Amino acid sequence: MSTTALPRDTAPTGARTSPETVPRLALALMAAGAAAVLASWWHATTSVVGAAGWLDGAGRITGLLAGYLAPVLLLLMARIPVLEHRVGSDRLARWHALAGRYMVFLVSAHVVTIIWGYALTDGKNPFAEGVDIVFHYPEMIKGSLGTLLLFGTGIVSARVARRKLRYETWYYLHLATYLAIALAFSHQIVNGADLSVQPEQTLWSAYYVLAALTLGWFRLWMPYVRDRRHKLRVHSVVAEGPGVYSVILKGERLEDLNARPGQFFRLQFQTRNLRWVANPYSLSAAPHPSYLRFTIKSLGDHSSAVARLRPGTKVRAEGPYGAFTEDKARSPQVLLIAAGVGITPVRALFETLPGRLTLLYRAGSDREILFRRELEDIARDRGARLVYLVGSRRRHGKTLTPRGLMNLVPDLKAHDVYLCGPEPMQQAVIAALREAGVPASHIHHESFEF
Ligand SMILES: Cc1cc2nc3c(=O)[nH]c(=O)nc-3n(C[C@H](O)[C@H](O)[C@H](O)COP(=O)(O)OP(=O)(O)OC[C@H]3O[C@@H](n4cnc5c(N)ncnc54)[C@H](O)[C@@H]3O)c2cc1C
């Protein structure tokens, strides 16, 4: 496949605003929402008296915060373009996982403190009080089922459990959160002392409805519209290396996708076994008006099935997503570091990023080097530096250290660095770059693991 986009040797055009502006704004907005929730408790509470009063207050606050956090959790995963492009899917997934842990903690604290507080007020033991609350208070059965589902999702999402489950199994179990949140909603409105008053009740309901509409819009409606508009199909599948295949997709009006090199799509190939699975794959060449190319390494069911795809197979593509793009760069000197199949987004950036480029490409053996011809053509056309780091880990033990990197790349500190490869390698290289004096804001990486 020939290269497609025009190489530019100018200084980067993006980065007029700090890449951290949107992430900071998003965090500030989330914190402001939590503060507003606390303010509503403050507003509705005249006094807190005795142990029962403190426990009741703690129960109400944790319940309100958990109720507030539920739509936040979903919105982080709603694939809202500004967040996907500016915060990045991997960081959103990390925030989502962290918020999920807070949520489990808040709901646990809410259950314990409310039951305990009510038990003190009623002079009962907490167990009897708990049974009474669950079975005799309105909307409590639904609230309790929602809580159990949430705890179940928390358990399957714990790292140990997740490693044992297939990604798809984990994903579908995880979807139970939607049901948990829907079940818990009426409990909040009916039982929540702070939400039974106006305008709090209307505002709270509006917040949930807005979150549901946003989710529906970006997760269902937009993919449907794009599918109809672009009509993507597999054009061809090309072997690139051991167990690695490129899939070329053709479709209509592809330029309207506004995809950028470094970004990825979630692809659903419309064949019998792959129809319901949307796996993320990066563009391995700059997007072209008449085709998109992805390059996929066989790791499991989905990625291995790629080799057997037939031309003409329909494809649903959600995206483009990702913040591993040109506009992150702030310096005219750019270092790209790729390892293994992590070369895919880096290959697309190598073709298009402005500035003076150096690409370090780490592979286990010569056979594993992907796109050799293409990379060499781009390097020649652009006057870019291309360095292969081939061989065992032991052989390259010192190459990707602070000193090794400084030896390979003079003036390393002044570079922006784009990095993609296996997770442990990324962590080690980021640590080495930081030690070598590269500012964190100059290091941009794409993780292939959410
Ligand atoms: C942003 C991004 C871009 C990627 N780009 C490429 C690429 O260009 N080329 C390429 O070969 N691979 C890429 N990957 C990795 C690729 O998505 C997984 O290797 C692939 O989904 C494996 O699926 P499987 O069913 O074949 O294997 P499985 O046996 O299901 O999984 C193998 C590994 O992939 C992980 N995985 C599976 N499905 C997903 C998913 N939907 N999201 C996140 N992780 C998953 C599993 O946790 C496991 O570690 C990318 C991943 C991400 C997150």
The ligand as an SDF file (V2000), in Angstrom:
LIG
                    3D

 53 58  0  0  0  0  0  0  0  0999 V2000
   -6.9440    1.9680   21.4730 C   0  0  0  0  0  0  0  0  0  0  0  0
   -6.5490    0.5790   21.0060 C   0  0  0  0  0  0  0  0  0  0  0  0
   -6.0060    0.4120   19.7480 C   0  0  0  0  0  0  0  0  0  0  0  0
   -5.6180   -0.8520   19.3140 C   0  0  0  0  0  0  0  0  0  0  0  0
   -5.0770   -0.9920   18.0780 N   0  0  0  0  0  0  0  0  0  0  0  0
   -4.6730   -2.2080   17.6740 C   0  0  0  0  0  0  0  0  0  0  0  0
   -4.0800   -2.3930   16.3810 C   0  0  0  0  0  0  0  0  0  0  0  0
   -3.9420   -1.4570   15.6110 O   0  0  0  0  0  0  0  0  0  0  0  0
   -3.6890   -3.6410   16.0410 N   0  0  0  0  0  0  0  0  0  0  0  0
   -3.8420   -4.7150   16.8870 C   0  0  0  0  0  0  0  0  0  0  0  0
   -3.4550   -5.8160   16.5100 O   0  0  0  0  0  0  0  0  0  0  0  0
   -4.3850   -4.5660   18.1190 N   0  0  0  0  0  0  0  0  0  0  0  0
   -4.8070   -3.3560   18.5170 C   0  0  0  0  0  0  0  0  0  0  0  0
   -5.3780   -3.2130   19.7530 N   0  0  0  0  0  0  0  0  0  0  0  0
   -5.5260   -4.3960   20.6120 C   0  0  0  0  0  0  0  0  0  0  0  0
   -6.7520   -5.1680   20.1790 C   0  0  0  0  0  0  0  0  0  0  0  0
   -7.9330   -4.4300   20.3630 O   0  0  0  0  0  0  0  0  0  0  0  0
   -6.8560   -6.4650   20.9940 C   0  0  0  0  0  0  0  0  0  0  0  0
   -5.6720   -7.1640   20.8650 O   0  0  0  0  0  0  0  0  0  0  0  0
   -7.9330   -7.2960   20.4180 C   0  0  0  0  0  0  0  0  0  0  0  0
   -9.1430   -6.6920   20.7510 O   0  0  0  0  0  0  0  0  0  0  0  0
   -7.8370   -8.7100   20.9440 C   0  0  0  0  0  0  0  0  0  0  0  0
   -9.1250   -9.3070   20.8640 O   0  0  0  0  0  0  0  0  0  0  0  0
   -9.3050  -10.8670   20.6850 P   0  0  0  0  0  0  0  0  0  0  0  0
  -10.7680  -11.1880   20.8110 O   0  0  0  0  0  0  0  0  0  0  0  0
   -8.6180  -11.3150   19.4700 O   0  0  0  0  0  0  0  0  0  0  0  0
   -8.4970  -11.4580   21.8980 O   0  0  0  0  0  0  0  0  0  0  0  0
   -8.9200  -11.7760   23.3700 P   0  0  0  0  0  0  0  0  0  0  0  0
   -8.4510  -13.1460   23.6750 O   0  0  0  0  0  0  0  0  0  0  0  0
  -10.3280  -11.4350   23.6610 O   0  0  0  0  0  0  0  0  0  0  0  0
   -8.0230  -10.7210   24.1120 O   0  0  0  0  0  0  0  0  0  0  0  0
   -6.6250  -10.6420   23.9860 C   0  0  0  0  0  0  0  0  0  0  0  0
   -6.2190   -9.3750   24.7380 C   0  0  0  0  0  0  0  0  0  0  0  0
   -6.8510   -8.2040   24.2040 O   0  0  0  0  0  0  0  0  0  0  0  0
   -7.6490   -7.5340   25.2000 C   0  0  0  0  0  0  0  0  0  0  0  0
   -8.9050   -7.0980   24.5650 N   0  0  0  0  0  0  0  0  0  0  0  0
   -9.7700   -7.8790   23.8950 C   0  0  0  0  0  0  0  0  0  0  0  0
  -10.7960   -7.1500   23.4200 N   0  0  0  0  0  0  0  0  0  0  0  0
  -10.5690   -5.8820   23.8110 C   0  0  0  0  0  0  0  0  0  0  0  0
  -11.2970   -4.6720   23.6330 C   0  0  0  0  0  0  0  0  0  0  0  0
  -12.4290   -4.5980   22.9590 N   0  0  0  0  0  0  0  0  0  0  0  0
  -10.7800   -3.5710   24.2010 N   0  0  0  0  0  0  0  0  0  0  0  0
   -9.6420   -3.6250   24.8800 C   0  0  0  0  0  0  0  0  0  0  0  0
   -8.9030   -4.7290   25.0700 N   0  0  0  0  0  0  0  0  0  0  0  0
   -9.3710   -5.8480   24.5470 C   0  0  0  0  0  0  0  0  0  0  0  0
   -7.9040   -8.5770   26.2540 C   0  0  0  0  0  0  0  0  0  0  0  0
   -8.1120   -7.9670   27.5430 O   0  0  0  0  0  0  0  0  0  0  0  0
   -6.6390   -9.3970   26.2110 C   0  0  0  0  0  0  0  0  0  0  0  0
   -5.5910   -8.8000   26.9310 O   0  0  0  0  0  0  0  0  0  0  0  0
   -5.7810   -1.9680   20.1810 C   0  0  0  0  0  0  0  0  0  0  0  0
   -6.3450   -1.8050   21.4430 C   0  0  0  0  0  0  0  0  0  0  0  0
   -6.7210   -0.5410   21.8540 C   0  0  0  0  0  0  0  0  0  0  0  0
   -7.3270   -0.3850   23.2150 C   0  0  0  0  0  0  0  0  0  0  0  0
  1  2  1  0
  2  3  1  0
  2 52  2  0
  3  4  2  0
  4  5  1  0
  4 50  1  0
  5  6  2  0
  6  7  1  0
  6 13  1  0
  7  8  2  0
  7  9  1  0
  9 10  1  0
 10 11  2  0
 10 12  1  0
 12 13  2  0
 13 14  1  0
 14 15  1  0
 14 50  1  0
 15 16  1  0
 16 17  1  0
 16 18  1  0
 18 19  1  0
 18 20  1  0
 20 21  1  0
 20 22  1  0
 22 23  1  0
 23 24  1  0
 24 25  2  0
 24 26  1  0
 24 27  1  0
 27 28  1  0
 28 29  2  0
 28 30  1  0
 28 31  1  0
 31 32  1  0
 32 33  1  0
 33 34  1  0
 33 48  1  0
 34 35  1  0
 35 36  1  0
 35 46  1  0
 36 37  1  0
 36 45  1  0
 37 38  2  0
 38 39  1  0
 39 40  1  0
 39 45  2  0
 40 41  1  0
 40 42  2  0
 42 43  1  0
 43 44  2  0
 44 45  1  0
 46 47  1  0
 46 48  1  0
 48 49  1  0
 50 51  2  0
 51 52  1  0
 52 53  1  0
M  END
$$$$
